[in-house]
């Protein structure tokens, strides 16, 4: 059992080492000279007043959440596609039910107007 998961754990270890080296390298090697001008928000070459008076619409957050939900659910299809032939009819029917549930959720969101940016 251990030899089955060993490549995955080695990959996680390598990724952890690479991320740690990059993070710590940026923290310790990078020049640090924080001046008041450098600490101000910068936006497209213009001085920024910040987001003091900006009220974001709920539609923005709803669209972002829907994007994340449907994006994560499509990630679940990749392992199924990789094992498509070995799963047989049981795997096919379970993925068919999953896709039908996704389509029902998408139709519900569409019907409620959650995908409309302009209101």
C-alpha positions as CSV (number, residue, x, y, z in Angstrom):
1,X,0.0,0.0,0.0
2,X,2.9,2.4,0.9
3,X,4.5,1.9,-2.5
4,X,1.2,2.9,-4.2
5,X,1.2,6.3,-2.5
6,X,4.9,6.9,-2.3
7,X,5.2,8.9,-5.7
8,X,2.4,11.2,-4.5
9,X,4.0,11.9,-1.2
10,X,7.3,12.5,-2.9
11,X,5.7,15.0,-5.2
12,X,4.1,16.8,-2.2
13,X,7.5,16.9,-0.5
14,X,9.2,18.3,-3.5
15,X,6.4,20.9,-3.9
16,X,6.7,21.8,-0.3
17,X,10.5,22.3,-0.5
18,X,10.2,24.4,-3.7
19,X,7.5,26.6,-2.2
20,X,9.4,27.0,1.0
21,X,12.7,27.9,-0.8
22,X,10.9,30.5,-2.9
23,X,9.0,32.0,0.0
24,X,12.0,32.2,2.3
25,X,14.3,33.4,-0.5
26,X,12.0,36.3,-1.2
27,X,11.8,37.1,2.5
28,X,15.5,36.9,3.2
29,X,17.2,37.8,0.0
30,X,15.0,40.6,-1.3
31,X,15.9,44.2,-0.6
32,X,13.8,45.9,2.1
33,X,13.5,49.6,2.0
34,X,9.9,50.5,2.9
35,X,9.4,54.2,2.3
36,X,6.0,56.0,2.8
37,X,5.8,56.4,-1.0
38,X,6.3,52.7,-1.6
39,X,3.7,51.7,1.0
40,X,0.9,53.6,-0.8
41,X,-1.5,51.7,-2.9
42,X,-0.7,51.7,-6.6
43,X,-3.3,51.3,-9.3
44,X,-2.5,51.5,-13.0
45,X,-0.1,54.4,-12.6
46,X,-2.7,56.6,-10.9
47,X,-2.8,57.6,-7.3
48,X,-5.4,55.6,-5.5
49,X,-7.8,56.8,-2.9
50,X,-8.5,53.2,-1.9
51,X,-11.9,51.5,-1.9
52,X,-13.4,53.7,0.7
53,X,-16.6,54.7,-1.0
54,X,-16.9,51.6,-3.3
55,X,-19.8,49.3,-2.6
56,X,-19.5,46.1,-4.5
57,X,-22.7,44.6,-5.9
58,X,-23.9,41.2,-4.6
59,X,-24.0,40.0,-8.2
60,X,-20.2,40.2,-8.3
61,X,-19.9,37.8,-5.3
62,X,-22.6,35.5,-6.6
63,X,-20.9,35.2,-10.0
64,X,-17.6,34.6,-8.3
65,X,-19.0,31.8,-6.1
66,X,-20.8,30.2,-9.0
67,X,-17.6,30.2,-11.0
68,X,-15.7,28.6,-8.2
69,X,-18.4,25.9,-7.6
70,X,-18.7,24.9,-11.2
71,X,-15.0,25.0,-11.8
72,X,-14.3,22.8,-8.8
73,X,-17.0,20.3,-9.9
74,X,-15.4,20.0,-13.4
75,X,-12.2,19.1,-11.7
76,X,-14.0,16.0,-10.4
77,X,-14.5,14.9,-13.9
78,X,-10.7,14.5,-14.7
79,X,-10.1,11.4,-12.5
80,X,-13.3,9.8,-13.8
81,X,-12.1,10.4,-17.4
82,X,-8.7,8.9,-16.6
83,X,-10.4,5.7,-15.2
84,X,-13.3,5.7,-17.6
85,X,-12.7,2.2,-19.0
86,X,-12.0,0.5,-15.6
87,X,-15.0,1.9,-13.9
88,X,-17.5,0.2,-16.2
89,X,-21.2,1.0,-16.2
90,X,-21.3,1.8,-12.5
91,X,-18.8,4.6,-13.0
92,X,-20.6,5.8,-16.2
93,X,-24.0,5.9,-14.4
94,X,-22.7,7.7,-11.4
95,X,-21.0,10.3,-13.5
96,X,-24.1,10.6,-15.6
97,X,-26.1,11.4,-12.4
98,X,-23.4,13.9,-11.4
99,X,-23.6,15.7,-14.7
100,X,-27.4,15.7,-14.6
101,X,-27.2,17.3,-11.1
102,X,-24.8,19.9,-12.5
103,X,-27.1,20.7,-15.4
104,X,-30.1,21.0,-13.1
105,X,-28.1,23.4,-10.8
106,X,-27.0,25.4,-13.9
107,X,-30.6,25.6,-15.2
108,X,-31.8,26.8,-11.8
109,X,-29.1,29.5,-11.6
110,X,-29.9,30.6,-15.1
111,X,-33.7,30.7,-14.4
112,X,-33.1,32.8,-11.3
113,X,-31.0,35.2,-13.2
114,X,-27.8,34.6,-11.3
115,X,-25.8,34.5,-14.5
116,X,-27.0,37.9,-15.7
117,X,-24.5,40.6,-15.0
118,X,-26.8,43.6,-15.9
119,X,-29.9,43.8,-13.7
